[in-house]
C-alpha cells in the first residue's frame, strides 16, 4: 500500500491561502467600517459648507462631500480587499 504525499503538502497550503483571504477580508471590512463611521461623525459634528452668492446663501452639510469620497474609497477597498484569485469579480 502506498500513500500519496502530495495531498498532505497541499492541505496546509490551502489552509494558509484561506486564512490569508480571511485576514484580507477582515482588514477590508474594518477599513470600510471606519470610513463610514467617519461619515457618520462628520454628519453629526462636522461643519457646513456655506456659499454666498447674489441670490442668497446656500448651506450644504460637509458630510455630503465626505460621503462621496467614502463611497469611492469603499468601491476601491472592496474590489481589492474581497478579490478572490482565480474567481470572477
C-alpha positions in Angstrom: 0.0 0.0 0.0 1.3 3.4 -0.9 0.4 6.8 0.5 0.5 9.9 -1.6 2.5 12.7 0.0 1.1 15.4 -2.3 -2.2 15.7 -0.6 -0.6 16.3 2.8 1.5 19.2 1.5 -1.4 20.7 -0.5 -3.7 20.8 2.5 -1.6 23.2 4.7 -1.0 25.4 1.6 -4.8 25.6 1.0 -5.3 26.4 4.7 -2.7 29.2 4.5 -4.4 30.7 1.5 -7.8 30.5 3.1 -6.6 32.1 6.3 -4.9 34.8 4.3 -8.2 35.5 2.5 -10.0 35.8 5.8 -7.4 38.2 7.1 -7.6 40.3 4.0 -11.4 40.4 4.1 -11.3 41.4 7.8 -9.0 44.3 7.1 -11.1 45.4 4.2 -14.2 45.2 6.3 -12.6 47.2 9.1 -11.4 49.9 6.6 -14.8 50.3 5.1 -16.5 50.5 8.6 -14.1 53.2 9.7 -14.7 55.2 6.6 -18.4 55.2 7.1 -18.0 55.9 10.8 -16.1 59.0 9.8 -19.0 60.0 7.6 -21.4 59.5 10.5 -19.3 61.5 12.9 -18.9 64.3 10.3 -22.7 64.3 9.8 -23.2 64.7 13.5 -20.4 67.1 14.5 -19.0 68.5 11.2 -19.4 72.0 9.9 -21.5 73.0 6.9 -20.2 74.5 3.6 -21.8 78.0 3.3 -21.8 79.5 -0.1 -22.8 83.2 -0.5 -23.8 84.4 -4.0 -26.0 87.1 -5.5 -29.2 85.1 -5.0 -28.6 84.3 -1.3 -26.9 81.9 0.9 -26.7 78.1 0.4 -25.7 75.7 3.1 -24.5 72.2 2.3 -23.6 69.7 5.0 -19.9 68.7 4.7 -21.0 65.0 5.2 -22.3 65.1 1.7 -18.7 65.5 0.3 -17.2 63.1 2.8 -19.8 60.5 1.9 -19.0 60.9 -1.8 -15.3 60.2 -1.2 -16.2 57.4 1.3 -18.3 55.8 -1.4 -15.5 55.9 -4.0 -13.0 54.6 -1.4 -15.4 51.8 -0.5 -15.6 50.6 -4.0 -11.8 50.5 -4.3 -11.2 48.8 -0.9 -14.0 46.3 -1.7 -12.6 45.5 -5.1 -9.1 44.7 -3.8 -9.9 43.5 -0.3 -12.6 41.0 -1.3 -10.9 39.9 -4.5 -10.6 36.1 -4.9 -7.7 35.0 -7.1 -9.0 32.9 -10.0 -12.6 33.9 -9.3 -14.8 36.1 -11.4 -15.3 39.6 -10.0 
